[in-house]
Amino acid sequence: MKIKVLIVDDSALIRSVMSEIISSQPDMEVVGVAPDPLVARELIKQTNPDVLTLDVEMPKMDGLDFLEKLMRLRPMPVLMVSSLTERGSEITMRALELGAVDFVTKPKISIQSGMREYTELIADKIRAAAKARIKPRTLAPVKVAGALPPLRNPLTSSEKLIIIGASTGGTEAIREFLMQMPSDCPGILIAQHMPEGFTTSFARRLDALCKISVREAAGDERVLPGHAYIAPGHSHLTLVRSGANYVTRIDQEDPVNRHRPSVDVLFRSAAQAAGKNAVGVILTGMGKDGALGMLEMKTAGAYNFAQDEASCVVFGMPREAIAIGAAHEVAPLSELPGKVLNYLSTHGGRALRV
């Protein structure tokens, strides 16, 4: 059966382009187009779509208001279509918190040469959304780890690192994970598949929510305990050793597994630079990016965790890592922070607890 897609956007041009892209896929069909949420509401009842693409800024009813009502009353996979602006990125981050599966940026229609790549991206994200596990959303606060004792051995603690990779559904999974981290936890490096312009907003939102400091990696900065560094949307993030310190590097080498930033690139650098001092965590996401890199981490002596199928929005990346034996433990998202901290408490020279 074909994936039924309903397109909601106030731009006739975007509706036309999206319709053309989706209709060109043999496994998809457009079952309706709507210029605003009010029309969309009726079309949802009539067509029962598998996936909804939704503009973030529309007349009559704001896209976020519509999304909030939809996820409360009729949860379904929603792919946000966002503009490449600071306001657009902020709204998109909020949409992901409200339950949207993922997002794409509006195409640069004038650059026809880029349409093929954009078509593949749209199609891949719709397929992932169609398979996503959707639950009614509640934005209740995540239970945060309690007060932790001071470091017993700051030098040993600074040697340990947590390395995280994620894709579809990862923004919320990373939020839940980081909100459990104590202010003096080991340094954390993160590769989340996200386009340029959105990682800044993502880091800013997390920094406001978490006990640790969260920033977009700038490159050539020392990795400090109590800090998380997110790969910028335009670059790979890697870890290098500089004397007694770990340092971030960013570069714009070719995409790996069609991604930049790539989880494999980050994981492989952690294997080489940190070895047994690294703890790998692979979270929800489509595709296989990160699996081989995590296996290299394991071979280098790192200890690795994978999110389980039931708690993933899309069980792609963790499944691939598990299948090749790269993960030591598999656990629900809600248990991963505690398991990582407990592992570090017995291997990191300090008593950690949740």
Protein Blocks (a to p, Z undefined) as FASTA:
>chain_A
ZZddddddfbfklmmmmmmmmmmpmkbccfbdcfbfklmmmmmmmnopabdcddfbdghi
afklmmmmmmmmmgcdddddddddfklmmmmmmmmmnopabdcddddfklmmlmmmmmmm
mmmmmmmmmmpccddddfbdcdddddddddfblmlmmmpccdddddehklmmmmmmmmmp
cfkbccddddddddehjlmmmmmmmmmmpmbdcdddebjiacdehiacdddfkbccdddd
ehjbccddddfddceehiacdfklmmmmmmmmnmmmpccdddedehjehjlmmmmmmmno
pacddddfklpmblcklmmmmmnopafbdcdfklmmmmmmmmmmmmnopacdZZ
